[in-house]
Structures are given as C-alpha cells and as structure tokens.
Amino acid sequence: MPPTVTLWFGYPARVLKWNVIEPMKRRSDARKARHQELERRPSPIGLQPPLWNAVTHIGRLDSGCVRALRNRGVPPPVSEREMWRVPACTAERRNALGDQSISEGDDGWRWSLVASLADSTGVRIILQPNSAIKLHGPIVELDGGWLRIRDHDKAPYHTFSTPIPMMRRLRECLLLAASKEPPANIPQWQFFPQSRAMRRACTDFTATSTRVTEAGDPNVLITLPNGISSPRFEHGELTLRVLAPGRFEIRGRAWERRYLLDADGKLHVSTGRRGAQVSDGAPSACELDIRTPCGA
C-alpha cells in the first residue's frame, strides 16, 4: 500500500484529490467544452443582439461609468487607462468594445465611450454587436440624452423610441370624449382619461391614473390592448396637467428628452432634468415618428 501523505487539516492527499481536485477539473473541462462550442457557432444569440438588452446596458453605463467619470471631471475623449481606474467602468469591462470573446450568457453587445456630438463636455455611449458575430449592426447610442439607433455605421440614425404619437392620441381621445360628455370642473378633467366616456371614444388603448405628482397632476399609464411591450413601441407613462376645463397639457419623456404638448396642440422639447416649457422649440421630425430618419 503506498504511503499516505497527510496535508493541512489532516486530510490525506488521495481524499483531497478525488473529492476536491477531480470535481474541479471536471467542471473546468466542461466550461472549456462549452466555450469551444460557443466559439464554433456563428452567433450565440441568433440573428442580432436583443434590443432590450442594449437599453439595459446603456442605462447601466449612463448611471454608473459615465456618471463616475463626470463626477471625477474626466474630459472626453476618455482613454482606456483613465476609464479602468474607475471601479464603475471596470465592472463593465467584460463587454467593452474590443472584447471578441464569446462566453455563456453573452448577449453580444459591446460598448465604447467617445466625445459627444451634442455637448463639448459630454460623453457619447455607443453599443454595437461583438465583431466576432460578423454583424455590422444595429448600432445604438445615447448622446445628449437622446437615444438613437441605425442599421449600420453608414445608415442614417432613427430615434429609438418616442412618446409623441401616444401624447397626440391621448389629446385626440380626451377632446373626442369631452365633446359628448364634457367634465364640469378641473378635478373631473384630471381623472377623465380613465372614464367610461374615454373607453367608449377610444378602443385602441386604455389609460390608467397611476399616481399624482407633487404639483397635483395625475400620471397616466397608456396600455396597449394587445400587450406589446417593446422599447421601440410608442407607449408609456404620460402626465396630464389640467389648466382649466377643456384646457390641458400632456407631458412625456424618452431618456432625457422631455416633451410638452401644450393646450393649443403644439409640441415643445427640452433636454435634462428641466421639463419642457412653451418657450422651448419643437422636436425634430424624427422624434415625431421612429420611421423617419434623423439628420446628421
């Protein structure tokens, strides 16, 4: 019988080998086999990376890495050396542009930070497919609070999502329903979107008051009857401000783009924390409809 070598804690070497080392080796071999199988596939995620994951990545980068760089006063363009000094950026390093590895659970998106086109002191977040997938798009970017998408690097940009069509539709429905059963006062107008008259006037969506803002304005959740939930679909939460019986404003937002549909039916947009005012300019044509290409 071969001599037994006793290690720390009194465990014999053969016990340590068959109960600890061999299972670890088998798990490591299994991981390598899965990794090799993924590398042989043309794409681990199908035809293209899922768009919803891109929105999640951008939101996490914007609230984490980019905010940390801004707080440190790091000017764009941001070098990799400066970026990896920031823990919030290092946490996202696995999916940074240039990482061509494909691992289990990889959704295929790769990110980079470049100088903003909208703000000389800002940063633009760009997401594009891993080059190992052999796809040229789509490319999603957040710049100056505006989330846009294009099919490839030579294609025009489109607005990723916009609440404007639903803002306009809500206004149409309110006016249509009120023409038959006009509310008598401001409180009745505030909760008119979820009334029976509204449901009869417009059957293509339902409106539910979710909460009331500090200013006393109800937030209205627009729900589509077919249950579609997609980041590129024009729906979401809007805010209704009643100025007087029959006079109201509707507000919506997409990332840092704040929209106002005023009491006269005119549109205004602002960027940042400040809500849009009637003195603000109109949104661009591609913010009215995601099918319309944006300019440069």
C-alpha positions in Angstrom: 0.0 0.0 0.0 1.5 3.4 -1.0 2.4 5.7 1.8 -0.3 8.3 2.8 0.8 11.9 2.8 -1.2 14.0 5.3 -1.9 17.6 4.3 -3.3 20.5 6.3 -6.4 19.9 8.4 -5.4 16.2 8.5 -6.9 15.3 5.0 -5.0 12.6 3.1 -3.8 13.5 -0.4 -5.9 10.8 -2.1 -9.0 12.0 -0.4 -8.3 15.6 -1.4 -7.7 14.5 -5.0 -10.9 12.5 -5.5 -13.2 14.8 -3.5 -11.9 18.2 -4.4 -9.4 18.3 -7.2 -11.1 15.9 -9.6 -14.5 17.5 -9.4 -12.9 21.0 -10.0 -11.0 19.6 -13.0 -14.2 18.0 -14.5 -16.1 21.4 -14.1 -13.2 23.2 -15.7 -13.2 20.8 -18.6 -16.9 21.2 -19.0 -16.5 25.0 -19.1 -13.8 24.8 -21.8 -16.0 22.5 -23.9 -19.0 24.9 -23.7 -16.7 27.8 -24.6 -15.3 26.0 -27.6 -18.8 25.1 -28.7 -19.9 28.7 -28.5 -16.9 29.9 -30.5 -17.8 27.4 -33.3 -21.3 28.9 -33.6 -21.7 31.9 -35.9 -23.7 33.7 -33.2 -24.7 32.7 -29.7 -27.7 35.0 -29.8 -29.4 34.4 -33.1 -29.6 36.9 -35.8 -28.8 40.0 -33.8 -28.3 41.1 -30.1 -31.7 41.8 -28.4 -32.5 45.5 -28.4 -33.9 45.4 -24.9 -30.5 44.3 -23.6 -28.9 47.3 -25.3 -31.2 49.7 -23.4 -30.3 47.9 -20.2 -26.6 48.2 -20.9 -26.8 51.9 -21.8 -28.9 52.7 -18.7 -26.3 50.9 -16.5 -23.4 52.7 -18.2 -25.0 56.1 -18.0 -25.9 55.8 -14.3 -22.6 54.1 -13.4 -19.4 54.5 -15.5 -20.3 57.8 -17.3 -21.6 59.4 -14.1 -18.5 58.4 -12.2 -16.3 59.9 -15.0 -18.3 63.1 -15.0 -18.0 63.4 -11.2 -14.2 62.9 -11.4 -14.0 65.6 -14.1 -12.5 63.3 -16.7 -12.9 65.2 -20.1 -13.7 63.3 -23.3 -12.4 61.5 -25.2 -11.8 59.0 -22.4 -8.7 56.9 -22.6 -8.8 53.2 -21.6 -6.2 54.0 -18.9 -8.4 56.6 -17.3 -11.5 54.5 -17.7 -10.2 51.4 -16.0 -9.2 53.5 -13.0 -12.9 53.9 -12.2 -14.5 50.9 -10.4 -17.9 51.6 -12.1 -16.2 51.3 -15.5 -14.1 48.3 -14.6 -17.3 46.4 -13.7 -18.4 46.7 -17.3 -15.0 45.8 -18.8 -16.0 42.4 -20.0 -18.4 43.8 -22.6 -16.2 46.7 -23.7 -15.5 47.2 -27.4 -12.5 45.1 -28.5 -13.5 42.1 -26.4 -14.2 39.5 -29.1 -14.5 36.5 -26.7 -17.9 34.7 -26.6 -18.9 33.2 -23.3 -22.1 31.6 -21.9 -24.7 34.2 -21.2 -23.1 36.8 -23.5 -25.8 38.8 -25.2 -23.5 40.0 -28.0 -23.4 43.8 -27.2 -20.1 45.7 -27.0 -19.8 49.3 -25.8 -17.5 52.3 -26.2 -17.3 55.9 -25.0 -16.4 58.7 -27.3 -16.8 62.5 -27.3 -20.3 63.8 -27.5 -21.6 65.4 -30.7 -24.3 67.3 -28.8 -22.2 68.6 -25.9 -18.5 69.6 -26.0 -18.0 68.4 -22.4 -20.2 65.3 -22.7 -19.7 61.6 -23.5 -21.5 59.5 -26.1 -22.3 55.9 -25.3 -22.2 53.6 -28.4 -23.4 50.0 -28.4 -22.7 47.7 -31.3 -22.6 43.9 -31.9 -19.4 42.0 -31.0 -17.2 41.8 -34.1 -17.0 38.0 -33.7 -20.7 37.8 -34.6 -19.9 39.2 -38.1 -22.8 41.7 -38.0 -22.5 45.4 -38.8 -25.5 46.5 -36.8 -27.7 47.7 -35.4 -25.8 50.4 -33.6 -27.5 52.1 -30.6 -26.1 55.3 -29.0 -27.0 57.7 -26.2 -25.8 61.3 -26.8 -27.1 64.4 -25.1 -29.9 62.5 -23.5 -31.2 61.3 -27.0 -31.3 57.6 -27.6 -30.9 56.8 -31.3 -30.4 53.7 -33.5 -29.2 52.9 -37.0 -28.9 49.7 -39.0 -25.1 50.1 -39.6 -22.4 52.7 -39.5 -23.3 54.1 -42.9 -27.1 54.2 -42.3 -29.0 57.2 -41.0 -30.0 57.5 -37.4 -33.5 57.0 -36.2 -35.0 57.9 -32.8 -35.1 54.8 -30.7 -38.4 55.5 -29.0 -40.8 58.4 -28.7 -43.9 59.1 -26.6 -45.2 61.8 -29.1 -47.6 59.6 -31.0 -49.3 58.5 -27.8 -49.3 62.0 -26.5 -51.2 63.2 -29.6 -53.5 60.2 -29.4 -54.4 60.9 -25.8 -55.2 64.5 -26.6 -57.4 63.4 -29.5 -59.3 61.0 -27.3 -59.8 63.5 -24.5 -61.2 66.0 -26.8 -63.4 63.5 -28.6 -64.8 62.0 -25.3 -65.3 65.5 -23.9 -67.3 66.6 -26.9 -70.0 64.1 -25.9 -69.7 64.2 -22.1 -67.7 67.3 -21.0 -66.4 67.2 -17.4 -67.7 70.1 -15.3 -64.5 71.1 -13.4 -60.7 70.6 -13.1 -60.9 67.5 -10.7 -63.2 65.7 -13.1 -60.9 66.6 -16.0 -57.9 65.2 -14.2 -59.3 61.7 -14.0 -61.2 61.8 -17.2 -58.7 59.6 -19.1 -59.9 56.5 -17.2 -63.6 57.4 -17.5 -66.2 55.3 -19.3 -66.6 58.1 -21.9 -62.9 57.7 -22.8 -63.1 54.0 -23.1 -66.1 54.3 -25.5 -64.3 57.0 -27.5 -61.0 55.2 -28.0 -60.7 51.5 -28.0 -57.1 51.3 -29.3 -55.6 51.8 -25.8 -56.6 52.2 -22.2 -55.4 55.0 -19.8 -55.0 54.4 -16.1 -54.0 57.0 -13.5 -51.0 55.6 -11.6 -50.0 58.4 -9.2 -50.2 62.1 -8.7 -47.2 64.4 -9.0 -46.1 66.9 -6.3 -47.9 69.6 -8.4 -51.1 67.6 -8.2 -51.1 66.3 -11.8 -52.1 62.7 -12.5 -49.7 60.4 -14.3 -51.5 58.4 -17.0 -50.2 55.0 -17.9 -51.0 54.2 -21.6 -51.6 50.5 -22.1 -52.0 48.9 -25.5 -54.7 46.2 -25.7 -52.5 43.6 -27.5 -50.0 43.7 -24.6 -47.0 44.5 -26.8 -44.1 45.6 -24.6 -41.0 46.8 -26.6 -38.6 49.6 -26.0 -39.2 50.9 -29.6 -43.0 50.9 -29.3 -44.6 54.3 -28.7 -46.3 53.9 -25.3 -45.6 54.5 -21.7 -46.4 56.9 -18.9 -47.7 60.4 -19.6 -48.5 63.3 -17.3 -51.7 65.3 -17.7 -51.9 68.9 -16.3 -55.4 70.5 -16.5 -55.1 74.3 -16.7 -58.9 74.9 -16.9 -61.9 72.9 -18.0 -61.1 71.9 -21.6 -57.6 73.3 -21.5 -54.8 70.8 -20.6 -51.1 69.9 -21.3 -49.7 66.5 -21.8 -46.1 65.7 -20.9 -43.9 62.7 -21.8 -40.2 61.8 -21.9 -37.8 59.4 -23.5 -34.5 59.3 -21.6 -33.5 62.9 -21.0 -35.7 64.3 -23.8 -38.7 66.0 -22.2 -41.7 66.7 -24.4 -44.7 69.0 -23.9 -47.9 69.0 -25.9 -49.4 72.3 -24.9 -53.0 73.4 -24.6 -53.1 74.6 -28.2 -51.7 71.2 -29.5 -48.1 72.5 -30.2 -45.1 70.4 -29.3 -42.0 71.5 -27.4 -38.9 69.7 -26.2 -36.1 70.2 -23.7 -33.1 68.1 -22.6 -32.1 67.4 -19.0 -33.9 67.5 -15.7 -36.0 70.6 -16.6 -39.4 69.9 -18.1 -40.2 71.4 -21.4 -41.9 74.8 -21.5 -44.0 76.6 -24.1 -41.0 78.8 -24.8 -38.9 75.7 -25.9 -38.5 74.8 -29.5 -40.2 72.0 -31.4 -38.8 68.5 -31.6 -37.1 67.3 -34.8 -39.1 65.4 -37.4 -37.5 62.0 -36.5 -38.8 62.4 -32.9 -42.4 62.5 -34.2 -42.1 59.1 -35.8 -39.4 56.5 -35.3 -39.6 55.5 -39.0 -38.4 59.0 -40.1 -34.5 59.2 -40.4 -32.7 61.8 -38.4 -30.2 64.3 -39.8 -26.5 64.1 -39.2 
